[in-house]
Amino acid sequence: QVQLAESGGGSVQPGGSLRLSCVASGSIFSIWTMGWYRQIPGKQRELVATVIPDGSTTYVDSVKGRFTISRDNAKNTVYLQMNNLKPEDTAVYYCKAEGVMTTTLQALGDYWGQGTQVTVSS
């Protein structure tokens, strides 16, 4: 069993910062891609950022220069540092772990967290 738990969401004013954390737990052998997605009600879930084990990252254009994704492989944890937040960043943010190998070494799988609300308003 693999579970992802997000934390760090909240309400901030435009220009403020938040740091999201997501811890993957369970019978995990390794994780390939860890990422953050966000979703506004009625809209498609959007990929925000990804990071692979060597630290290489990708970002959606709208957050480049403002958000930083990172991970701690030893702790199976991924972070999203969000600076200079804007109202359009308001969404539920979901953590995702892709290419998860469990300790049974049987197959790879993907897992989602439950989501954490980020609200940016003046």
N, CA, C and O atoms as CSV, one atom per row, in Angstrom:
chain,resi,resn,atom,element,x,y,z
A,1,GLN,N,N,0.837,-1.182,0.000
A,1,GLN,CA,C,0.000,0.000,0.000
A,1,GLN,C,C,0.882,1.244,0.000
A,1,GLN,O,O,1.818,1.351,0.792
A,2,VAL,N,N,0.574,2.191,-0.901
A,2,VAL,CA,C,1.294,3.445,-1.001
A,2,VAL,C,C,0.311,4.589,-0.825
A,2,VAL,O,O,-0.753,4.606,-1.443
A,3,GLN,N,N,0.667,5.530,0.011
A,3,GLN,CA,C,-0.169,6.696,0.244
A,3,GLN,C,C,0.658,7.958,0.134
A,3,GLN,O,O,1.824,7.986,0.527
A,4,LEU,N,N,0.043,9.013,-0.406
A,4,LEU,CA,C,0.668,10.316,-0.506
A,4,LEU,C,C,-0.129,11.295,0.339
A,4,LEU,O,O,-1.356,11.346,0.251
A,5,ALA,N,N,0.561,12.066,1.150
A,5,ALA,CA,C,-0.090,13.021,2.030
A,5,ALA,C,C,0.473,14.414,1.800
A,5,ALA,O,O,1.655,14.659,2.042
A,6,GLU,N,N,-0.372,15.327,1.332
A,6,GLU,CA,C,0.034,16.709,1.104
A,6,GLU,C,C,-0.221,17.558,2.337
A,6,GLU,O,O,-1.098,17.263,3.149
A,7,SER,N,N,0.561,18.613,2.458
A,7,SER,CA,C,0.362,19.579,3.518
A,7,SER,C,C,0.940,20.917,3.080
A,7,SER,O,O,1.692,20.987,2.108
A,8,GLY,N,N,0.589,21.968,3.792
A,8,GLY,CA,C,1.161,23.274,3.534
A,8,GLY,C,C,0.261,24.244,2.810
A,8,GLY,O,O,0.627,25.406,2.631
A,9,GLY,N,N,-0.905,23.799,2.390
A,9,GLY,CA,C,-1.821,24.698,1.719
A,9,GLY,C,C,-2.396,25.716,2.685
A,9,GLY,O,O,-2.249,25.595,3.901
A,10,GLY,N,N,-3.048,26.713,2.131
A,10,GLY,CA,C,-3.636,27.747,2.957
A,10,GLY,C,C,-4.078,28.923,2.128
A,10,GLY,O,O,-4.157,28.846,0.902
A,11,SER,N,N,-4.366,30.012,2.808
A,11,SER,CA,C,-4.812,31.238,2.173
A,11,SER,C,C,-3.783,32.335,2.369
A,11,SER,O,O,-3.347,32.600,3.490
A,12,VAL,N,N,-3.400,32.971,1.272
A,12,VAL,CA,C,-2.415,34.046,1.325
A,12,VAL,C,C,-2.840,35.185,0.425
A,12,VAL,O,O,-3.697,35.022,-0.443
A,13,GLN,N,N,-2.234,36.341,0.640
A,13,GLN,CA,C,-2.465,37.488,-0.220
A,13,GLN,C,C,-1.593,37.407,-1.461
A,13,GLN,O,O,-0.556,36.745,-1.442
A,14,PRO,N,N,-1.994,38.066,-2.536
A,14,PRO,CA,C,-1.129,38.108,-3.718
A,14,PRO,C,C,0.265,38.591,-3.353
A,14,PRO,O,O,0.431,39.529,-2.573
A,15,GLY,N,N,1.263,37.933,-3.929
A,15,GLY,CA,C,2.639,38.244,-3.610
A,15,GLY,C,C,3.206,37.425,-2.470
A,15,GLY,O,O,4.412,37.451,-2.224
A,16,GLY,N,N,2.356,36.706,-1.780
A,16,GLY,CA,C,2.798,35.895,-0.670
A,16,GLY,C,C,3.392,34.573,-1.114
A,16,GLY,O,O,3.490,34.287,-2.307
A,17,SER,N,N,3.788,33.772,-0.135
A,17,SER,CA,C,4.442,32.499,-0.410
A,17,SER,C,C,3.830,31.374,0.405
A,17,SER,O,O,3.307,31.584,1.499
A,18,LEU,N,N,3.907,30.190,-0.149
A,18,LEU,CA,C,3.534,28.969,0.544
A,18,LEU,C,C,4.511,27.881,0.144
A,18,LEU,O,O,5.087,27.918,-0.943
A,19,ARG,N,N,4.692,26.921,1.022
A,19,ARG,CA,C,5.523,25.768,0.727
A,19,ARG,C,C,4.702,24.506,0.951
A,19,ARG,O,O,4.317,24.195,2.078
A,20,LEU,N,N,4.442,23.793,-0.117
A,20,LEU,CA,C,3.706,22.548,-0.051
A,20,LEU,C,C,4.664,21.378,0.129
A,20,LEU,O,O,5.774,21.377,-0.404
A,21,SER,N,N,4.221,20.397,0.879
A,21,SER,CA,C,4.992,19.183,1.074
A,21,SER,C,C,4.111,17.985,0.773
A,21,SER,O,O,2.896,18.028,0.970
A,22,CYS,N,N,4.721,16.930,0.301
A,22,CYS,CA,C,4.005,15.696,0.040
A,22,CYS,C,C,4.914,14.536,0.399
A,22,CYS,O,O,6.016,14.406,-0.133
A,23,VAL,N,N,4.448,13.709,1.295
A,23,VAL,CA,C,5.213,12.556,1.740
A,23,VAL,C,C,4.557,11.282,1.225
A,23,VAL,O,O,3.375,11.039,1.471
A,24,ALA,N,N,5.320,10.485,0.521
A,24,ALA,CA,C,4.862,9.176,0.084
A,24,ALA,C,C,5.275,8.145,1.121
A,24,ALA,O,O,6.430,8.104,1.545
A,25,SER,N,N,4.339,7.328,1.520
A,25,SER,CA,C,4.633,6.326,2.537
A,25,SER,C,C,4.077,4.973,2.126
A,25,SER,O,O,3.225,4.879,1.241
A,26,GLY,N,N,4.562,3.945,2.769
A,26,GLY,CA,C,4.140,2.594,2.466
A,26,GLY,C,C,5.315,1.745,2.027
A,26,GLY,O,O,6.471,2.066,2.305
A,27,SER,N,N,5.010,0.673,1.345
A,27,SER,CA,C,6.039,-0.273,0.927
A,27,SER,C,C,6.697,0.183,-0.376
A,27,SER,O,O,6.520,-0.436,-1.425
A,28,ILE,N,N,7.450,1.266,-0.293
A,28,ILE,CA,C,8.057,1.892,-1.465
A,28,ILE,C,C,9.513,1.481,-1.609
A,28,ILE,O,O,10.303,1.581,-0.671
A,29,PHE,N,N,9.847,1.019,-2.804
A,29,PHE,CA,C,11.237,0.734,-3.127
A,29,PHE,C,C,11.883,1.945,-3.793
A,29,PHE,O,O,13.000,2.328,-3.444
A,30,SER,N,N,11.186,2.542,-4.744
A,30,SER,CA,C,11.705,3.705,-5.431
A,30,SER,C,C,10.569,4.438,-6.130
A,30,SER,O,O,9.514,3.866,-6.401
A,31,ILE,N,N,10.805,5.719,-6.416
A,31,ILE,CA,C,9.863,6.548,-7.142
A,31,ILE,C,C,10.609,7.247,-8.268
A,31,ILE,O,O,11.684,7.805,-8.046
A,32,TRP,N,N,10.056,7.221,-9.465
A,32,TRP,CA,C,10.666,7.944,-10.570
A,32,TRP,C,C,10.248,9.416,-10.518
A,32,TRP,O,O,10.913,10.221,-9.865
A,33,THR,N,N,9.171,9.773,-11.188
A,33,THR,CA,C,8.745,11.161,-11.229
A,33,THR,C,C,7.834,11.515,-10.058
A,33,THR,O,O,6.885,10.791,-9.758
A,34,MET,N,N,8.129,12.621,-9.407
A,34,MET,CA,C,7.223,13.197,-8.436
A,34,MET,C,C,6.794,14.554,-8.979
A,34,MET,O,O,7.608,15.304,-9.518
A,35,GLY,N,N,5.531,14.854,-8.835
A,35,GLY,CA,C,5.046,16.085,-9.414
A,35,GLY,C,C,3.905,16.705,-8.651
A,35,GLY,O,O,3.304,16.093,-7.767
A,36,TRP,N,N,3.623,17.939,-9.017
A,36,TRP,CA,C,2.492,18.674,-8.478
A,36,TRP,C,C,1.563,19.057,-9.608
A,36,TRP,O,O,2.000,19.556,-10.645
A,37,TYR,N,N,0.292,18.824,-9.405
A,37,TYR,CA,C,-0.760,19.223,-10.315
A,37,TYR,C,C,-1.703,20.150,-9.573
A,37,TYR,O,O,-1.714,20.172,-8.342
A,38,ARG,N,N,-2.485,20.906,-10.304
A,38,ARG,CA,C,-3.498,21.726,-9.666
A,38,ARG,C,C,-4.773,21.687,-10.493
A,38,ARG,O,O,-4.747,21.452,-11.701
A,39,GLN,N,N,-5.885,21.923,-9.816
A,39,GLN,CA,C,-7.173,21.851,-10.476
A,39,GLN,C,C,-8.128,22.889,-9.922
A,39,GLN,O,O,-8.319,23.003,-8.711
A,40,ILE,N,N,-8.720,23.638,-10.826
A,40,ILE,CA,C,-9.793,24.568,-10.505
A,40,ILE,C,C,-11.102,23.854,-10.820
A,40,ILE,O,O,-11.195,23.180,-11.846
A,41,PRO,N,N,-12.112,23.983,-9.968
A,41,PRO,CA,C,-13.381,23.299,-10.240
A,41,PRO,C,C,-13.895,23.581,-11.645
A,41,PRO,O,O,-13.929,24.730,-12.085
A,42,GLY,N,N,-14.292,22.530,-12.341
A,42,GLY,CA,C,-14.803,22.661,-13.686
A,42,GLY,C,C,-13.746,22.691,-14.769
A,42,GLY,O,O,-14.076,22.746,-15.954
A,43,LYS,N,N,-12.480,22.655,-14.383
A,43,LYS,CA,C,-11.402,22.681,-15.356
A,43,LYS,C,C,-10.550,21.426,-15.244
A,43,LYS,O,O,-10.574,20.725,-14.233
A,44,GLN,N,N,-9.802,21.162,-16.299
A,44,GLN,CA,C,-8.911,20.013,-16.318
A,44,GLN,C,C,-7.775,20.194,-15.320
A,44,GLN,O,O,-7.301,21.306,-15.087
A,45,ARG,N,N,-7.356,19.092,-14.744
A,45,ARG,CA,C,-6.203,19.129,-13.873
A,45,ARG,C,C,-4.963,19.472,-14.692
A,45,ARG,O,O,-4.760,18.931,-15.780
A,46,GLU,N,N,-4.140,20.366,-14.168
A,46,GLU,CA,C,-2.997,20.907,-14.877
A,46,GLU,C,C,-1.701,20.488,-14.208
A,46,GLU,O,O,-1.559,20.578,-12.989
A,47,LEU,N,N,-0.767,20.034,-15.010
A,47,LEU,CA,C,0.565,19.730,-14.495
A,47,LEU,C,C,1.294,21.028,-14.193
A,47,LEU,O,O,1.404,21.899,-15.056
A,48,VAL,N,N,1.789,21.156,-12.975
A,48,VAL,CA,C,2.478,22.360,-12.546
A,48,VAL,C,C,3.987,22.187,-12.622
A,48,VAL,O,O,4.687,23.033,-13.179
A,49,ALA,N,N,4.485,21.100,-12.065
A,49,ALA,CA,C,5.918,20.883,-12.007
A,49,ALA,C,C,6.214,19.421,-11.752
A,49,ALA,O,O,5.412,18.709,-11.147
A,50,THR,N,N,7.374,18.975,-12.219
A,50,THR,CA,C,7.827,17.613,-11.959
A,50,THR,C,C,9.294,17.630,-11.581
A,50,THR,O,O,10.023,18.571,-11.893
A,51,VAL,N,N,9.711,16.583,-10.910
A,51,VAL,CA,C,11.109,16.409,-10.573
A,51,VAL,C,C,11.429,14.917,-10.564
A,51,VAL,O,O,10.664,14.114,-10.029
A,52,ILE,N,N,12.561,14.552,-11.157
A,52,ILE,CA,C,12.989,13.169,-11.168
A,52,ILE,C,C,14.122,12.999,-10.158
A,52,ILE,O,O,14.580,13.989,-9.588
A,53,PRO,N,N,14.581,11.779,-9.923
A,53,PRO,CA,C,15.515,11.561,-8.811
A,53,PRO,C,C,16.795,12.379,-8.830
A,53,PRO,O,O,17.324,12.705,-7.768
A,54,ASP,N,N,17.308,12.721,-10.011
A,54,ASP,CA,C,18.547,13.489,-10.047
A,54,ASP,C,C,18.330,14.974,-9.814
A,54,ASP,O,O,19.286,15.749,-9.824
A,55,GLY,N,N,17.083,15.380,-9.604
A,55,GLY,CA,C,16.771,16.763,-9.356
A,55,GLY,C,C,16.335,17.556,-10.565
A,55,GLY,O,O,15.981,18.728,-10.431
A,56,SER,N,N,16.349,16.957,-11.742
A,56,SER,CA,C,15.910,17.649,-12.952
A,56,SER,C,C,14.434,17.982,-12.854
A,56,SER,O,O,13.635,17.169,-12.390
A,57,THR,N,N,14.076,19.178,-13.291
A,57,THR,CA,C,12.721,19.674,-13.100
A,57,THR,C,C,12.088,20.162,-14.386
A,57,THR,O,O,12.778,20.492,-15.351
A,58,THR,N,N,10.772,20.203,-14.386
A,58,THR,CA,C,10.002,20.848,-15.429
A,58,THR,C,C,8.937,21.698,-14.762
A,58,THR,O,O,8.513,21.410,-13.643
A,59,TYR,N,N,8.499,22.763,-15.461
A,59,TYR,CA,C,7.471,23.652,-14.948
A,59,TYR,C,C,6.542,24.090,-16.064
A,59,TYR,O,O,6.958,24.249,-17.211
A,60,VAL,N,N,5.297,24.280,-15.718
A,60,VAL,CA,C,4.399,24.925,-16.650
A,60,VAL,C,C,4.816,26.396,-16.750
A,60,VAL,O,O,5.275,26.986,-15.772
A,61,ASP,N,N,4.653,26.976,-17.931
A,61,ASP,CA,C,5.163,28.324,-18.167
A,61,ASP,C,C,4.657,29.349,-17.156
A,61,ASP,O,O,5.393,30.258,-16.774
A,62,SER,N,N,3.426,29.209,-16.730
A,62,SER,CA,C,2.819,30.210,-15.867
A,62,SER,C,C,3.449,30.312,-14.481
A,62,SER,O,O,3.228,31.299,-13.780
A,63,VAL,N,N,4.227,29.312,-14.075
A,63,VAL,CA,C,4.831,29.355,-12.744
A,63,VAL,C,C,6.347,29.475,-12.789
A,63,VAL,O,O,6.983,29.570,-11.739
A,64,LYS,N,N,6.935,29.474,-13.963
A,64,LYS,CA,C,8.384,29.562,-14.077
A,64,LYS,C,C,8.893,30.850,-13.450
A,64,LYS,O,O,8.357,31.932,-13.688
A,65,GLY,N,N,9.931,30.712,-12.650
A,65,GLY,CA,C,10.494,31.852,-11.960
A,65,GLY,C,C,9.845,32.153,-10.636
A,65,GLY,O,O,10.372,32.945,-9.855
A,66,ARG,N,N,8.703,31.532,-10.362
A,66,ARG,CA,C,7.998,31.766,-9.105
A,66,ARG,C,C,7.944,30.521,-8.223
A,66,ARG,O,O,8.039,30.617,-6.999
A,67,PHE,N,N,7.791,29.359,-8.845
A,67,PHE,CA,C,7.682,28.106,-8.100
A,67,PHE,C,C,8.960,27.299,-8.248
A,67,PHE,O,O,9.629,27.360,-9.280
A,68,THR,N,N,9.290,26.551,-7.222
A,68,THR,CA,C,10.430,25.652,-7.260
A,68,THR,C,C,10.027,24.300,-6.694
A,68,THR,O,O,9.550,24.210,-5.563
A,69,ILE,N,N,10.219,23.256,-7.480
A,69,ILE,CA,C,9.937,21.912,-7.015
A,69,ILE,C,C,11.254,21.245,-6.621
A,69,ILE,O,O,12.280,21.452,-7.269
A,70,SER,N,N,11.219,20.460,-5.577
A,70,SER,CA,C,12.398,19.736,-5.136
A,70,SER,C,C,11.957,18.456,-4.448
A,70,SER,O,O,10.777,18.277,-4.145
A,71,ARG,N,N,12.908,17.573,-4.204
A,71,ARG,CA,C,12.556,16.317,-3.550
A,71,ARG,C,C,13.686,15.839,-2.660
A,71,ARG,O,O,14.854,16.175,-2.857
A,72,ASP,N,N,13.305,15.056,-1.691
A,72,ASP,CA,C,14.237,14.387,-0.812
A,72,ASP,C,C,13.999,12.903,-1.021
A,72,ASP,O,O,13.035,12.344,-0.498
A,73,ASN,N,N,14.869,12.270,-1.780
A,73,ASN,CA,C,14.660,10.867,-2.130
A,73,ASN,C,C,14.666,9.952,-0.905
A,73,ASN,O,O,13.916,8.978,-0.845
A,74,ALA,N,N,15.509,10.269,0.055
A,74,ALA,CA,C,15.595,9.441,1.251
A,74,ALA,C,C,14.304,9.467,2.058
A,74,ALA,O,O,13.973,8.498,2.741
A,75,LYS,N,N,13.578,10.577,1.978
A,75,LYS,CA,C,12.339,10.722,2.729
A,75,LYS,C,C,11.099,10.515,1.873
A,75,LYS,O,O,9.977,10.628,2.367
A,76,ASN,N,N,11.293,10.211,0.587
A,76,ASN,CA,C,10.175,10.066,-0.352
A,76,ASN,C,C,9.238,11.266,-0.267
A,76,ASN,O,O,8.016,11.123,-0.213
A,77,THR,N,N,9.833,12.430,-0.257
A,77,THR,CA,C,9.086,13.670,-0.085
A,77,THR,C,C,9.368,14.625,-1.231
A,77,THR,O,O,10.507,14.755,-1.679
A,78,VAL,N,N,8.325,15.289,-1.698
A,78,VAL,CA,C,8.455,16.308,-2.721
A,78,VAL,C,C,7.888,17.611,-2.176
A,78,VAL,O,O,6.912,17.612,-1.426
A,79,TYR,N,N,8.508,18.715,-2.562
A,79,TYR,CA,C,8.114,20.032,-2.087
A,79,TYR,C,C,7.786,20.937,-3.264
A,79,TYR,O,O,8.285,20.741,-4.372
A,80,LEU,N,N,6.960,21.907,-3.015
A,80,LEU,CA,C,6.702,22.950,-3.989
A,80,LEU,C,C,6.745,24.287,-3.266
A,80,LEU,O,O,5.824,24.642,-2.531
A,81,GLN,N,N,7.820,25.013,-3.487
A,81,GLN,CA,C,7.947,26.355,-2.937
A,81,GLN,C,C,7.279,27.316,-3.904
A,81,GLN,O,O,7.682,27.414,-5.063
A,82,MET,N,N,6.277,28.014,-3.442
A,82,MET,CA,C,5.505,28.910,-4.280
A,82,MET,C,C,5.698,30.334,-3.788
A,82,MET,O,O,5.278,30.683,-2.685
A,83,ASN,N,N,6.332,31.148,-4.606
A,83,ASN,CA,C,6.578,32.544,-4.276
A,83,ASN,C,C,5.810,33.454,-5.221
A,83,ASN,O,O,5.388,33.041,-6.301
A,84,ASN,N,N,5.640,34.691,-4.798
A,84,ASN,CA,C,4.921,35.676,-5.604
A,84,ASN,C,C,3.604,35.108,-6.123
A,84,ASN,O,O,3.304,35.174,-7.315
A,85,LEU,N,N,2.845,34.563,-5.218
A,85,LEU,CA,C,1.580,33.933,-5.599
A,85,LEU,C,C,0.598,34.938,-6.181
A,85,LEU,O,O,0.539,36.096,-5.769
A,86,LYS,N,N,-0.163,34.464,-7.141
A,86,LYS,CA,C,-1.146,35.275,-7.830
A,86,LYS,C,C,-2.528,34.666,-7.661
A,86,LYS,O,O,-2.644,33.465,-7.415
A,87,PRO,N,N,-3.578,35.468,-7.788
A,87,PRO,CA,C,-4.927,34.911,-7.656
A,87,PRO,C,C,-5.184,33.724,-8.584
A,87,PRO,O,O,-5.908,32.800,-8.214
A,88,GLU,N,N,-4.609,33.738,-9.767
A,88,GLU,CA,C,-4.811,32.642,-10.699
A,88,GLU,C,C,-4.127,31.349,-10.272
A,88,GLU,O,O,-4.335,30.308,-10.895
A,89,ASP,N,N,-3.316,31.398,-9.223
A,89,ASP,CA,C,-2.728,30.187,-8.665
A,89,ASP,C,C,-3.698,29.456,-7.749
A,89,ASP,O,O,-3.428,28.330,-7.331
A,90,THR,N,N,-4.813,30.080,-7.439
A,90,THR,CA,C,-5.802,29.455,-6.569
A,90,THR,C,C,-6.305,28.155,-7.180
A,90,THR,O,O,-6.788,28.138,-8.312
A,91,ALA,N,N,-6.190,27.079,-6.431
A,91,ALA,CA,C,-6.581,25.765,-6.920
A,91,ALA,C,C,-6.364,24.743,-5.817
A,91,ALA,O,O,-5.776,25.039,-4.776
A,92,VAL,N,N,-6.847,23.546,-6.065
A,92,VAL,CA,C,-6.461,22.419,-5.236
A,92,VAL,C,C,-5.207,21.826,-5.851
A,92,VAL,O,O,-5.181,21.503,-7.039
A,93,TYR,N,N,-4.186,21.688,-5.056
A,93,TYR,CA,C,-2.911,21.168,-5.524
A,93,TYR,C,C,-2.769,19.711,-5.115
A,93,TYR,O,O,-2.944,19.353,-3.950
A,94,TYR,N,N,-2.450,18.883,-6.097
A,94,TYR,CA,C,-2.320,17.450,-5.886
A,94,TYR,C,C,-0.893,16.986,-6.118
A,94,TYR,O,O,-0.230,17.408,-7.066
A,95,CYS,N,N,-0.446,16.134,-5.259
A,95,CYS,CA,C,0.844,15.492,-5.410
A,95,CYS,C,C,0.663,14.180,-6.162
A,95,CYS,O,O,-0.323,13.472,-5.959
A,96,LYS,N,N,1.612,13.860,-7.028
A,96,LYS,CA,C,1.570,12.601,-7.757
A,96,LYS,C,C,2.951,11.956,-7.780
A,96,LYS,O,O,3.963,12.621,-8.001
A,97,ALA,N,N,2.966,10.672,-7.552
A,97,ALA,CA,C,4.179,9.885,-7.677
A,97,ALA,C,C,3.989,8.904,-8.819
A,97,ALA,O,O,3.052,8.106,-8.814
A,98,GLU,N,N,4.880,8.967,-9.795
A,98,GLU,CA,C,4.800,8.101,-10.963
A,98,GLU,C,C,5.981,7.146,-10.996
A,98,GLU,O,O,7.068,7.456,-10.508
A,99,GLY,N,N,5.748,5.992,-11.574
A,99,GLY,CA,C,6.815,5.004,-11.651
A,99,GLY,C,C,7.238,4.533,-10.276
A,99,GLY,O,O,8.429,4.413,-9.990
A,100,VAL,N,N,6.260,4.268,-9.426
A,100,VAL,CA,C,6.556,3.810,-8.073
A,100,VAL,C,C,6.770,2.300,-8.080
A,100,VAL,O,O,5.904,1.538,-8.509
A,101,MET,N,N,7.913,1.893,-7.607
A,101,MET,CA,C,8.201,0.475,-7.438
A,101,MET,C,C,8.031,0.143,-5.968
A,101,MET,O,O,8.694,0.732,-5.115
A,102,THR,N,N,7.154,-0.790,-5.670
A,102,THR,CA,C,6.976,-1.214,-4.298
A,102,THR,C,C,8.026,-2.252,-3.938
A,102,THR,O,O,8.755,-2.748,-4.797
A,103,THR,N,N,8.088,-2.562,-2.677
A,103,THR,CA,C,9.106,-3.497,-2.212
A,103,THR,C,C,8.874,-4.927,-2.692
A,103,THR,O,O,9.754,-5.777,-2.550
A,104,THR,N,N,7.712,-5.197,-3.252
A,104,THR,CA,C,7.472,-6.516,-3.826
A,104,THR,C,C,8.171,-6.685,-5.167
A,104,THR,O,O,8.341,-7.809,-5.640
A,105,LEU,N,N,8.577,-5.583,-5.780
A,105,LEU,CA,C,9.270,-5.565,-7.071
A,105,LEU,C,C,8.448,-6.232,-8.175
A,105,LEU,O,O,9.010,-6.845,-9.082
A,106,GLN,N,N,7.143,-6.116,-8.100
A,106,GLN,CA,C,6.264,-6.772,-9.063
A,106,GLN,C,C,5.901,-5.888,-10.244
A,106,GLN,O,O,5.858,-6.364,-11.379
A,107,ALA,N,N,5.640,-4.605,-9.997
A,107,ALA,CA,C,5.205,-3.720,-11.064
A,107,ALA,C,C,5.325,-2.265,-10.642
A,107,ALA,O,O,5.393,-1.952,-9.453
A,108,LEU,N,N,5.351,-1.379,-11.634
A,108,LEU,CA,C,5.354,0.048,-11.388
A,108,LEU,C,C,3.918,0.558,-11.322
A,108,LEU,O,O,3.021,0.004,-11.957
A,109,GLY,N,N,3.714,1.611,-10.551
A,109,GLY,CA,C,2.400,2.200,-10.442
A,109,GLY,C,C,2.464,3.685,-10.166
A,109,GLY,O,O,3.515,4.223,-9.817
A,110,ASP,N,N,1.327,4.343,-10.326
A,110,ASP,CA,C,1.196,5.774,-10.071
A,110,ASP,C,C,0.222,6.001,-8.924
A,110,ASP,O,O,-0.748,5.259,-8.763
A,111,TYR,N,N,0.489,7.030,-8.134
A,111,TYR,CA,C,-0.335,7.314,-6.965
A,111,TYR,C,C,-0.579,8.803,-6.839
A,111,TYR,O,O,0.290,9.619,-7.149
A,112,TRP,N,N,-1.765,9.147,-6.381
A,112,TRP,CA,C,-2.179,10.531,-6.176
A,112,TRP,C,C,-2.430,10.813,-4.706
A,112,TRP,O,O,-2.875,9.942,-3.958
A,113,GLY,N,N,-2.140,12.036,-4.306
A,113,GLY,CA,C,-2.531,12.492,-2.991
A,113,GLY,C,C,-3.963,12.992,-3.001
A,113,GLY,O,O,-4.608,13.028,-4.049
A,114,GLN,N,N,-4.461,13.379,-1.834
A,114,GLN,CA,C,-5.841,13.831,-1.710
A,114,GLN,C,C,-6.032,15.285,-2.104
A,114,GLN,O,O,-7.157,15.709,-2.368
A,115,GLY,N,N,-4.969,16.046,-2.148
A,115,GLY,CA,C,-5.046,17.441,-2.533
A,115,GLY,C,C,-5.034,18.380,-1.342
A,115,GLY,O,O,-5.486,18.028,-0.253
A,116,THR,N,N,-4.516,19.566,-1.559
A,116,THR,CA,C,-4.508,20.606,-0.545
A,116,THR,C,C,-4.892,21.930,-1.198
A,116,THR,O,O,-4.413,22.257,-2.285
A,117,GLN,N,N,-5.746,22.679,-0.538
A,117,GLN,CA,C,-6.275,23.918,-1.109
A,117,GLN,C,C,-5.293,25.058,-0.952
A,117,GLN,O,O,-4.751,25.288,0.129
A,118,VAL,N,N,-5.071,25.767,-2.043
A,118,VAL,CA,C,-4.295,27.003,-2.031
A,118,VAL,C,C,-5.202,28.118,-2.526
A,118,VAL,O,O,-5.748,28.042,-3.627
A,119,THR,N,N,-5.356,29.140,-1.718
A,119,THR,CA,C,-6.201,30.266,-2.078
A,119,THR,C,C,-5.387,31.548,-2.005
A,119,THR,O,O,-4.770,31.847,-0.982
A,120,VAL,N,N,-5.391,32.297,-3.088
A,120,VAL,CA,C,-4.660,33.557,-3.166
A,120,VAL,C,C,-5.669,34.661,-3.449
A,120,VAL,O,O,-6.254,34.716,-4.531
A,121,SER,N,N,-5.866,35.525,-2.485
A,121,SER,CA,C,-6.851,36.588,-2.644
A,121,SER,C,C,-6.464,37.799,-1.812
A,121,SER,O,O,-5.781,37.677,-0.795
A,122,SER,N,N,-6.906,38.958,-2.251
A,122,SER,CA,C,-6.614,40.182,-1.544
A,122,SER,C,C,-7.751,40.566,-0.624
A,122,SER,O,O,-7.675,41.586,0.060
